[in-house]
Amino acid sequence: MIGDNKFSIQHKEIEQVNCLYLRGYLDAHTAPVLESAINDIIGKGQNKILVNFGELDYISSAGLGVFMAFIEDVRDSGGDIKLADMKPKVFSVFDLLGFPVLFDIDKEEKISMEKFRKGDTSIKYIIKK
């Protein structure tokens, strides 16, 4: 990747919620970085994850797959992965593939944080193997 397309993640813990701030391009080459970050959080026994897409410019199916790989385990442990602040073109990829039925996607991070504060880890759809 060249210049502004580089992928990076900033991680902050706010009120026992692990917030991941994505930047750049999330594709097959960079998806393992996100996978590792989520694995680290889960490995510490934490299950409240908020992903902020405010500075993510592109996501491929490989990037989407990372979220699908973890959502069931996170929810089985009583937590959730909430998604927030997507640019319209990133949201359109999630929407096209039906993710709004599977994931809690909010326009703003503060809405997702408020849901975590209220203990809202309800799911709209349960994925069964």
Kinemage of the C-alpha trace (Angstrom):
@kinemage 1
@onewidth
@group {chain A} dominant
@subgroup {mainchain}
@vectorlist {calphas} color= white
{ca met a 1} P 0.000 0.000 0.000
{ca ile a 2} L 1.156 3.495 -0.770
{ca gly a 3} L 0.654 6.692 1.198
{ca asp a 4} L -2.757 7.267 2.760
{ca asn a 5} L -3.989 3.758 1.924
{ca lys a 6} L -1.886 2.210 4.688
{ca phe a 7} L -3.889 0.385 7.350
{ca ser a 8} L -3.530 1.097 11.046
{ca ile a 9} L -5.417 0.463 14.261
{ca gln a 10} L -5.467 2.560 17.391
{ca his a 11} L -6.706 0.756 20.528
{ca lys a 12} L -8.170 2.475 23.580
{ca glu a 13} L -10.039 1.022 26.522
{ca ile a 14} L -12.904 3.269 27.615
{ca glu a 15} L -15.203 2.208 30.465
{ca gln a 16} L -14.286 -1.481 30.003
{ca val a 17} L -15.049 -1.284 26.273
{ca asn a 18} L -12.186 -2.003 23.887
{ca cys a 19} L -12.361 0.606 21.145
{ca leu a 20} L -10.548 -0.036 17.889
{ca tyr a 21} L -10.074 2.919 15.533
{ca leu a 22} L -9.424 1.768 11.960
{ca arg a 23} L -7.657 3.870 9.346
{ca gly a 24} L -6.853 3.300 5.674
{ca tyr a 25} L -7.571 0.152 3.675
{ca leu a 26} L -8.728 -3.120 5.236
{ca asp a 27} L -8.188 -5.923 2.746
{ca ala a 28} L -6.692 -9.423 2.485
{ca his a 29} L -3.195 -8.072 3.190
{ca thr a 30} L -4.174 -6.058 6.270
{ca ala a 31} L -7.002 -8.185 7.726
{ca pro a 32} L -4.544 -10.267 9.815
{ca val a 33} L -3.615 -7.091 11.729
{ca leu a 34} L -7.255 -6.599 12.762
{ca glu a 35} L -7.631 -10.300 13.502
{ca ser a 36} L -4.615 -10.145 15.815
{ca ala a 37} L -5.969 -7.067 17.632
{ca ile a 38} L -9.325 -8.738 18.283
{ca asn a 39} L -7.614 -11.995 19.311
{ca asp a 40} L -5.551 -10.054 21.862
{ca ile a 41} L -8.693 -8.507 23.375
{ca ile a 42} L -10.529 -11.827 23.575
{ca gly a 43} L -7.396 -13.517 24.920
{ca lys a 44} L -7.535 -11.160 27.907
{ca gly a 45} L -11.068 -12.334 28.661
{ca gln a 46} L -12.668 -9.112 27.439
{ca asn a 47} L -15.772 -9.228 25.281
{ca lys a 48} L -16.988 -5.670 24.679
{ca ile a 49} L -15.539 -4.393 21.430
{ca leu a 50} L -16.427 -1.202 19.596
{ca val a 51} L -14.945 -0.683 16.143
{ca asn a 52} L -14.836 2.894 14.843
{ca phe a 53} L -14.628 3.115 11.044
{ca gly a 54} L -14.424 6.933 10.866
{ca glu a 55} L -11.078 6.923 9.075
{ca leu a 56} L -11.424 3.666 7.163
{ca asp a 57} L -11.574 4.348 3.429
{ca tyr a 58} L -12.007 0.824 2.068
{ca ile a 59} L -12.996 -2.649 3.238
{ca ser a 60} L -12.861 -5.889 1.276
{ca ser a 61} L -14.607 -9.185 1.900
{ca ala a 62} L -11.498 -10.352 3.790
{ca gly a 63} L -11.968 -7.468 6.212
{ca leu a 64} L -15.642 -8.333 6.660
{ca gly a 65} L -14.668 -11.927 7.331
{ca val a 66} L -12.690 -10.924 10.406
{ca phe a 67} L -15.858 -9.716 12.111
{ca met a 68} L -17.758 -12.865 11.181
{ca ala a 69} L -14.931 -15.003 12.580
{ca phe a 70} L -15.294 -13.518 16.069
{ca ile a 71} L -18.890 -12.448 16.579
{ca glu a 72} L -20.287 -15.781 17.733
{ca asp a 73} L -17.557 -16.367 20.340
{ca val a 74} L -17.851 -12.809 21.650
{ca arg a 75} L -21.625 -13.066 21.994
{ca asp a 76} L -21.413 -16.536 23.544
{ca ser a 77} L -19.313 -14.960 26.317
{ca gly a 78} L -21.962 -12.277 26.942
{ca gly a 79} L -20.319 -9.495 24.948
{ca asp a 80} L -20.729 -7.879 21.575
{ca ile a 81} L -18.896 -6.252 18.688
{ca lys a 82} L -20.512 -2.926 17.831
{ca leu a 83} L -19.596 -0.991 14.695
{ca ala a 84} L -19.763 2.793 14.378
{ca asp a 85} L -18.933 5.901 12.336
{ca met a 86} L -18.834 4.302 8.885
{ca lys a 87} L -18.344 6.387 5.784
{ca pro a 88} L -21.203 5.856 3.309
{ca lys a 89} L -19.108 3.813 0.875
{ca val a 90} L -17.876 1.510 3.667
{ca phe a 91} L -21.403 1.135 5.063
{ca ser a 92} L -22.694 0.246 1.593
{ca val a 93} L -20.409 -2.814 1.538
{ca phe a 94} L -21.711 -3.943 4.946
{ca asp a 95} L -25.286 -3.220 3.874
{ca leu a 96} L -24.965 -5.050 0.562
{ca leu a 97} L -23.881 -8.196 2.378
{ca gly a 98} L -26.604 -8.012 5.039
{ca phe a 99} L -24.403 -7.076 8.000
{ca pro a 100} L -26.936 -4.648 9.523
{ca val a 101} L -29.046 -7.713 10.344
{ca leu a 102} L -26.104 -9.424 12.063
{ca phe a 103} L -24.294 -6.507 13.720
{ca asp a 104} L -25.209 -3.414 15.665
{ca ile a 105} L -24.068 -0.567 13.370
{ca asp a 106} L -24.450 2.970 14.718
{ca lys a 107} L -23.875 6.336 13.061
{ca glu a 108} L -21.824 7.583 16.011
{ca glu a 109} L -19.489 5.974 18.520
{ca lys a 110} L -21.294 7.658 21.418
{ca ile a 111} L -24.487 5.750 20.538
{ca ser a 112} L -22.613 2.428 20.661
{ca met a 113} L -20.955 3.383 23.953
{ca glu a 114} L -24.326 4.258 25.458
{ca lys a 115} L -25.644 0.823 24.443
{ca phe a 116} L -22.708 -0.825 26.205
{ca arg a 117} L -23.338 1.348 29.306
{ca lys a 118} L -26.951 0.168 29.358
{ca gly a 119} L -25.838 -3.441 28.988
{ca asp a 120} L -27.359 -3.747 25.537
{ca thr a 121} L -25.566 -6.682 24.004
{ca ser a 122} L -28.704 -7.991 22.381
{ca ile a 123} L -28.357 -9.452 18.950
{ca lys a 124} L -30.730 -9.164 16.070
{ca tyr a 125} L -29.872 -12.516 14.546
{ca ile a 126} L -28.195 -15.585 15.991
{ca ile a 127} L -25.718 -17.390 13.775
{ca lys a 128} L -25.886 -21.156 14.141
{ca lys a 129} L -23.323 -23.591 12.809
